[in-house]
């Protein structure tokens, strides 16, 4: 099942996806996001923002240049796979917020890899 996040703007600042998770340690981790790919004919460069707790947003681009290895893999799996690095400053409960920045974001799967 997928969810659709509408593009964030001044009039809908609160349109985001929200998850809570628990960490038993602190340090760096990767946030991995899989979203539905757009048809190859659409040459958009969509981005999204990831905010962990109250840290600064990390902007991630899902764009893959036409007919590159990354683009071919995205087409074959019908998903765009992206990741961003973040820091957990202390063990315990944490929050992740995801915002679509350029257009609607069709999220298919998210993962936290420590």
N, C-alpha and C positions, 0 to 999 in steps of 0.2 A: 504494500500500500504506500502511496506517495502523498505528500502534502504540498500545497501550493502556497508560497509566501508572496503576497503582492509587493510590488516595488515600494520601498519606503520613501516617504516625502514629508514635507512640513505638515501636511494635514492628516497624515496617518503614521506619525512617529512610533506608535506602539504596535505596529504590524510586524511582529517577529515571532520566531519559534523559540520556545523556552524549554530547557531541560535542566534537571538537577542531577548531580552525581556525587558520590563519595570517593575520596581518595585516602589511602592509608599512608601515603608518603608525599613528599614535596619534590619539586624539580620540574624539568622540561618534559613535555609530552606533545605528541602530534594529534591534531584534530583532523580526521579524514572525513570527507564529504563526498557522497556519490549522488549525482543529480541526473535526471533524464537529459539526454542530449537533444539538441535541436536538429532539425533536418539539415543536411550538409549545404543546402542552397542558402540557408540563412547565415549571413556573415556578421553576426553580432559578437560583441566582446563582453558578455555578462560578467558582473562581479557581485560578490556578497561580502558582508562583514561578519566577523565572529568576535564576540565579546565574552571574555571569561571573567566572572565576578564583576568587579568595577574597574577592570583594566582598560587600557586604550584599545579601540577596535583594531583588528587585523583584517586588512582588505585582501580578498582572494579573487583572482581572475579564473574563470572556467574556460577561457578561450584556448583553442588549439588551431594553429595554422593549417590551412587546407592541405590535405594529402601528406601530412607529416606522420611520423610513427604514432605520436600521441593522438592525432585526429583519427587515424585508422583504428586504433584500439578503442577509442570512444564510440566510433560507429559500430564496430563489431559487438561490443558489449551493451550498446544502447545506453551508455552512462558516461558522464564526465566525472573522472576521479581527480579530486584535488586534495591538498593537505596544507595545513598551516601549523607553525610551532608556537607553543604557549608555555607559560611558567605557572606552576601551582606553588604558591608561596608557603602554604601550610597544609597539613592533612585535615580532612574533614569534609564538610558539605560545600559544594561549589555549584555555580550556575553558569550555563552557556546560553547566550542569545545569538540568534542568526537573523540577519537582515538582508533582504534582496535590495541591491543598489541600483541596478540598471533596468530590470524588467522582472516579471514574475519568475520566481525560483521554484522549480519542481524538485523538491528534495525526496530522494528515494531511500537513503541510508546514511547514518552518521556513525562514526566510531571514534573512540579515544584510545590511542596507543601509547603506553608508557614505556 
